[in-house]
C-alpha cells in the first residue's frame, strides 16, 4: 500500500458556476472577483504538493474535467498548506495571495512551464 500524492506546478480551480450549481465547494472554485494582495482559501481532494517559494509565483488557472486548462488568470503565492481527513477522504487546504491579475484575452506569456517570465 502506498501514499497517493499529486504534485502540481500550478493551481487549477473550477469556474465559480460549479459552486452556484452545488457541484463543488466554494474553495474549489476561482472567486468571482480577484483582488491583488488579497488572500483566499482553496481546497483540493487528495494530498497535493505545490511549489512553495518566496520569490517564485505560481499560475492560477481554470480547469474543466481534469484535462482542459485555461491560460493563467493570475500570479499567486501559496502561503500555507494543511492536509486533513474529512469523512475518510484526504483533502488539502491552502491559503494563497494574489500577486498579479491577467486579462484572459491578452496573448502575453506570463509563465514558461511553471516559472514566471518576470523572474528570468
Order of alpha helices (4+ residues) and beta strands (2+ residues): beta-beta-alpha-beta-beta-beta-beta-beta-beta-beta-beta
